[in-house]
């Protein structure tokens, strides 16, 4: 690597992990450039639902980025409510925060924030000009002690450290690992609609997260800060399963067929999806405990390194922690002399991410297995019991 005063760091991908890395490096006096394939921060019309940042990972990262106040202001305490039902729509578990501020007294602060709002906060916090939009990574090749990066628009840059933060289908990952993502056997279809258009459905879902389980399937629903409700319909399906891209009605018919016999109002959550909100999201993961031999000048973080299921709410939190930990590792040593620090970072984060991925896999198999709602309810009760709280039913 270069030993100049200003070694070149290229972050590929503008998800939460890459953006945390960019922001924390800047606060520690280290310049970097992030290259994102999207043409602008608003290029994606639908960027998932909401998430809660955990203490010890996502919250630590947002604080180190100097954006804690912005995150807290944009978060929703009422998003901590949780409801779980069976396929008949009968409530099995219901936790509603009881504090005057809409939070659970004594519980760790875990308000919900929309993914697109979190991304915008991180984008706004980054140094001006440090994000290059419309740069789709194609390849990177050794160039002496550095790497030459090529983008789809024909442009090239040279970097001393390339950080792949470009998601589960990472194009950077093959530089360090031949691991392939694998299909879990389940697929999710994402839909959304305005809560004001279906107030009777919105009222059934509570103010936070709603889940209905049965027959190795799940319907999840979340309110977002823009007045919409995001639905995730998960069901067993082969990797080859597809839905029509240009026929929303036909797509919903295919999804509804997976939930035949479920409560009419649960099926209505799917039928109410707006035509332009339907997206197929196959549930894929990297091998649990994924590691790779260290390679000088290249590393990967977030889903590029440790793609896991969504059933522990850990993916974004682990990605943000990885961005924080890598920034700390780079800041701890002389500029450009990072090889050993990066190798130690990889060992540490792969262990943390491997444990999170294993828990997520366990949760997924419980929730989508036999007696899924009972297992989900038992897990919620265990969490609440540690806080001295008794969730109620009904």
N, C-alpha and C positions, 0 to 999 in steps of 0.2 A: 504494500500500500504506500501511497504517497506520504512523505513526512513533512510536507509543506505546512504552513500555518493554516491553510484553508483547504483541507482535503474535501473531496467532492462526494456527497452522499446523495444517491438517487433512490427515492421511495416510490415504488410502483404500486399504485392503487390508493384511492381516496376513501377507504372505509374507516371505521373508528380506530383500528389499530394504527394504520398509516398516519392518520391525522393527529392522533395523540403523540406519536413519535415526532412528527414535524413540530408541533407546538412545544413539547417539552424540550427538545433540542434547542429551539429558539430561545427559550427562557434560560437556558444554560450557556448561551453564547455560541452555539454551534449552528452554522447555516446548513440547510439541506433544501433540496427541491423535490416536490412531489409531482408525479406525472399520473394523471387520471384520464381514462378513456372517455368519460362523459364530456360533452361539450360545455357544460355549465353545472353549477350546483343543483339546478332545478330540471335537469334534462330527464330525470326519471320521474314519471308521473306517480308511481306508487312504490314507496320504499318500505314495505313491511308495515307492521303495526307499531306497538310501543314496547319498551323494555324498561327494566329497573336496574340501576347500577348498584353493585354490591360494595360494601365496605371491604377493604383488602384487595380490591381489583379496580373495577370501573370508577368508583368514587375517588379512590386514591389517584387514579390517572387524571381525572378531570380537575382535581385540585392541583396536582403538579403542573397541569397545563395552564393554571391561572384562571380557570373558567368555572369554578365552583358556584359562584353567585349566579352566573348566567344559567347554569344547569338547574339550580334549585328554583329559580324564578320561573323556568319553563316547565317544571315538573308538576305532577298532580298527585297529591297525597291520597285522594279518594281512589286512585288506581290500585291501591293495596287490597281492595275487596276481592274475594275469591268465592265462586259458586261452582259446585260440581253436581251434575245430575246423571241419571241413567238415560237410556235411549227413549224411555217413556216421558222424559222431562220431569221426573220426580227428584226433588232436591235431596241429596245424600249428605252434602257438606256445604256449609255457608259460613264464611268468615267475613264479618263486616267491621272495619275499624271503628272503635267506640269513642275515641278521643274527640275533644271539642274541635280540634284542627283537622278532623277526618283521618287521623292516623291511629295506629294501635299503640296504646300506652306501653312503654317499656320495650317496644320492638325496635330493631335497627331501622334507621331511616332508609326506606326503599321506595320512594315515589316513582311513578311511571313517567316516562318521557317519550314522545314520538321519535322514532328513528330519524325521520327527515329533519326534525328540529335539532336533535343532537348533532347531526352531521353539519347543519348550518352553523351552530355555535362553534364547532371546531374549525370550520372553514373561516368564519369571521375572525377567529382568534389567531389564525396563522399570519405570519409576516406578509405584507403586501408583495405580490409577485412571486411568492414561493410555491404556488400551485400552478401547474401548467395543464390547462384543460384541453381536451381533444387530442390527447396523446395516448394512443393505444399501443401498448408494448408488443413488439414482435419477437425480438431475440436480443441476446447479449453474448458477446464473445470476448475472450481475453485479448487485451491490448497492452502488452508489457506487464506491468504490475497493476494495471487498471482493467476496466471493462468498457467496451464500446457497446452502447445500447442503441438499437434501431426501433423506430416507431413506424406505424402504418402509413403515416403521411410522408414518409421518406426521410424525415429528420433523424439525426444521430447526435448522441451526447456521450461523453466519457465520464466515468465515475470510478472512485476508489472503493466505494462500498455500494452494492446494490441490495436493497431490501425489498423482497417480494411481499407485498401486503395486498395482493390482487385476488383474494377470494379462493373458494374451493376449487375452481377450475383454473388455478394459477398457471400462468405461462412461465413464471420465474422458477417455480418448484422443480422442474426437470433439471435445472442447473445443479441441484444438490441432492435430489432424491428421485428414484424411479417409482415411488409409491403411486398407486392409482386410487381414485375415489371409487367406492363400491356402493351399490344400491342396497338399502336396508330391507327392501320388500314392501315398503309403504310409500305412498305418494300423497302429497297434499295439493289441494286446489285452493287458491286464495281468491276471495271475493270481497267486495266492500259495498256499502250503501250509506246514504245520509240517515242519521238517526231520526231526524225530523220527518223523514218520509215514512217511517214505520215506528211510531212512538210506542205502540203496543208491544212490539218485539224488543225495543230498547229497554223498556221497563222490566222485562223479564231477566235481563242480563246483568243487573246491578251496575255499579259504577266502575268496576275494575275488570277482572278476567273471569270469563265463563267457560266451562268445559262440560260437554256431554259425552259419555262413554258407552260403548256397547259393541259386541260382535267384532272385537279387535279393531274398532274404528273410533274416531273422535271428531267432534265438532267443537272448535274453539272460537271464542268471540272476544273482542277487546274494543272498548271505546278509545278514540284518539282525540287529541286536543282540538282538532278542526271540525268536530261535530259529526264524525263518521264512525262507522262500526266496521271493523275488519274481521272477516270470517276465514278460518282455516279448516277445511274439511279433509281429514286424513283417513285413508283406507288402504287395505292391502291391494297392491297392483304390481304387475311386472314392470321392469325397467322400460319396456316397449310401449307402455300405456301412453296414449296421447289424447288430447281433446281438440276439437276444431278451433282454429285460431280466428276464423272469419265468420263463425256462426255461434253467437253467444247462447241462443236458445238451445241449440243442439248440445253445446258444451254442458249447460246446466242439466239437461235431461240425462246425460251420461253420469254426472256426479250424483244427481238425485237417485238414480238407479242403485247406487251403492248404499243408500240409506233408506231403502224400502222397509216399511214397517216401523219407522221411527215416529215419534210424536209429530203431528202435523206442523206445530209451531217451530219445531227444530228444523224440519225440512224447509219451512218458509225462510229461514235464515239463508239458505242456499238459493232458493228461488228468487229472493229479493236482490241478489247481487246485481249491480249495474253492469251493463253489457261491456263497458270498457275497463272493468275492474277484475276480469277473470284471468288468472295466471296459474300455470302448472308449475308446481315446485316439488319435484321428486326428492325424497328424503335420502340423501347420500352422505357418506362419512369417509374419512380417511381411516386406515387401520388404527385402532385404539393403541395409544402408546407410541405413535409414529415418531421415529428419530431418523437422523441422517448423519453421515460422516461430515464433519466440518470442512468447508471449503473456503479458502481465503478470498475475501472480497465479496461474498454473497451470503445472505441469510434470508429466512422467511419468517413471517409472523401471522397470527390470526388464522383464518380459515385456510390460508395457503399452507400453513404448517400443521394445523390440528383441527380440521373440519370435523364437527361433531353434530349430533342431533340437537334439536331445540328444547329437549325435555328437561333440562336443568337450568335453563335461562343463563347459561354460562358462556356461550360463544362470543358475544360482543364483549363481555366482561374480561374474558381471558385475552382477547385480542388487544383490548385497551391496556391491560396489565403488561402484555408483551411489549407494546409500544413504550410504556413507561420504563420497564426494566432495561430495554435495549438502550434507551436514551441515557439512563443512569450509567450503564456500562461504558458507553462511548464517552461520556463526560468525565469519567473517573481517571482516564489515562491520558498520556500525551497525544495531541492531535495527530490522527493518522495511524498511530501505533495501537491498533484495536484488535488485532487478530486473536490474541489470547482471551481478551475480554468478551469478544463475540462468541467464541467457543464455549466459555463458561456460561454465558447467557443462554445459549441454546440448550445446554445440559439442564440448567435450572428450569427454564420455561417448558421444556418437553415433559419434565416430571410433573409440573403443576397442571399442564394441559392434559396430560395422560390421565391424571386422577379425575379431572373434570369430565373428560370424555367417557370414562368408565361409569361415572355416576349418571351422566346423561343417558348412556345406553341402558343402564339398569332401570332408570325411570321410564324410558320409552317402552321397554319390554313389559314392565308392570302395567303401565297405562293402557297399552294396546294388547295386553294379554287377557287371560281369563280374569273375571271379576275386576276389570280395570277401574271402575269408579270406586269400588271398595278399597282397592290398593291406593288410589289417589287420595281418598279421604283419610286413610290411615297415615299417609305421609304428611298431609296438612296438619293432622292432629299432633303428630310427633314434633313438628316444627313449633306449633303453638304451645305445646306442653313445656317446651324448654323456656318459654317466656311466661309461663304461668297463666296461659289464656285457654279458655275452653270454647272452641268454635261451636256454633249452634246449627241445628237443622231446621229448615222451613223458612 
